Amino acid sequence: MRLFLRSDGVAMDRVLFIESGSRALAERFLTHLYTSHPAERVDILTCYAGAPSTFDPSRGSVISIHSAHGFRGRRQLITGLARSGYRVVGILCSGEPIMTRWKWAVALRVPAKLLVVNENIDYFWFDRGNLPSMRAMVKHRLGVHTVSSPQLAISGILFPFVFLYLLAYAGWIHTRRLLRSH
């Protein structure tokens, strides 16, 4: 994750794409990547068997996380990726819990500009110039974007009462069940 303070992009000639989402999303993004940014080399780090159908094997390789066994193997794989000279690391942030630890470990270790791709195949550079996009994505993941301020305030006020009511109801049901069993 280098170049966070620079808000300009970099040449997308050597790309490591981490397939940390569904295969269909990765295939859609690869199609877009090949047509919009003709990179010389696009390598894919994946947990799936085989390559995505839109992957061009003449322009890159598929690296499986299953080839790394144990802590030492994972460390060697990530160190090898860090030394491979990638200029861009693309990660899918689609809200799916696929390869979450891998994508962030590689993003932190590989000295390349980070490209964040969401479930709509919209993408942005992970840098200070895109802080509003990052904030909007986090809000969307947390579900805060759909709640207005008055709704949030009302929910915050009602939550303790609803919680106490549900707790009392559960206590009443369990007490009734206990008394009936004796």
N, C-alpha and C positions, 0 to 999 in steps of 0.2 A: 504494500500500500504506500507507494512513494508518490511524490508530486501532489500531495493533498493541498498544499498551499497555492499551487499553480492552478488557475482555472481554465487553462487551455488543454485541448486534447493532445494526443500523441499519434504518430503514424501507426496504423494497425497492420504492420507487416509481419510481426511474429506474435501470435495470439495463443494463449492458453485458455480454453473454455472449459469451465467446470460444470458438468452436467448435474447440477444439484436441484433438479426438479423433474417433472415428468418428461418422458421421451418425446412426446408430441411437441411440447414447448421448445425443447432443444432443437428438434428438426426445423421448426418454424424459424427460430433465431438463426440457425446455420444458413438456411436459404437466404434470409435477409442479409446476413454477414457476407456471404459470397457475392451477392449481387450489388450491395451498396458499398462495401469496403473490400476491394479485391486484395486480400492479404496473401503474402507469399506462403505462409505456413500457419495452419490452424491445428493445434493439438487439442485433444479432448481428454479430460480426466473424468472417468465415469465409474459407476458401480454396476452398470448394466452389462449384460453379456452382449458382445458385439458392438458395432458402431451404429449410429443413427442412420436412417436411410438416406438422408440428404448430405451425409458426410462425404467429402472428396478425399479418398486415400492417397491420391497423387500429391496433395497439398498439405499433408499432415499425418499424424499417427494417433492411435487410440491408446490411452494409458489406463489400465484398470487398477483400481485401488485394492483389488483382491490379490494382486501380485506381491503386495507388501504384507509380510507375516510378522506379527509382533511389533513391539515398540521400536526396536532397532530397524526393522524393515520399513515402517512408516516414516521414521526419521530420515532414512536414506533416500526414500522416494521424494520426500518434500525437499531435501537438500539438493537432490538431482534436478528437481524442477526449478529451484532457486538459481541454479548455475546454468540453466539452459538459455539464458539471454532473451527471455520473453519481454516484450515491450508493453503488452496489455494482458491482464487477467480478467476474463469475463466470468461473472457468476450469476446464476439464476436465483433470484430472490422471489419465489412464487408463493411463499407461505406454506410450502410442503416441507415436512421434516426429512428431507433426503440429503444426506451428506453434509449436514449442517456443520459439524466439527471440521470436516475436511475442507470445506470451502473457506472457512475463516482461518484455519491454520495455514493453508496455502496462500490466501490473500495477505496474511501478515508476514509470511516468510519470503515470498517471491518479490524481488525488487522491480515491480512493474506498476503501471497505472491501472487502477481498478475500474472496471466497467460493470455497473449494476444493471441487470436485466430483470424486469418484472413479468408477471403472468400475461400481460398484454403485448409482450415483446417491445415495450417501450424501454428505453435504456438511457442512462446518464452516467457521466463520469463521477466517481467518488472524489469530490474535491470541494473546496470552500465555495466555489461559484454555484454549486448545486445544492446548497443547504436547504432551500425551500423544497426542492424535490425530495430530498432525503426525509425532511420533516413530514411531508405529505404522505410518503410511503410508510413511515412509522405510525402515523395517525391511522392510516388505513388498516394496517396490521392489528392495531390495538382496538379498532372499531370506534375510535373517538370522532372520526370525521362525520359520522351520521347523527351524532347527538348534539343538539343545540345547547347553549348555555342554560336556558331555563329548564330544559329537560334534565340536564346533568344536576342542577341544583335540587330539583324536586326528587330525583332518584337518590341523591345523597341524604336528603332529609328523611325520606321514607324507608331507607334501607334498614336502620336499626329496629324500627317497629315491625317491619315484615319479618326480619330475622328472628326477633323475640317471639312473634306469633307462631312461626314455623317450629321454633324450638319448643314452645309450650305444647303445640299440637303433637309433636313427636313424643314428648314426655307423657302426655295424656294417653296416647295410643299404646305406648310400651307399658305403662302402668296398668291399663285395662287388660292387656294381654297377660301380664304377670299375675294379676288377680284371678283371671279366668283359669289359668293353668293350675292354680292351687286349689 
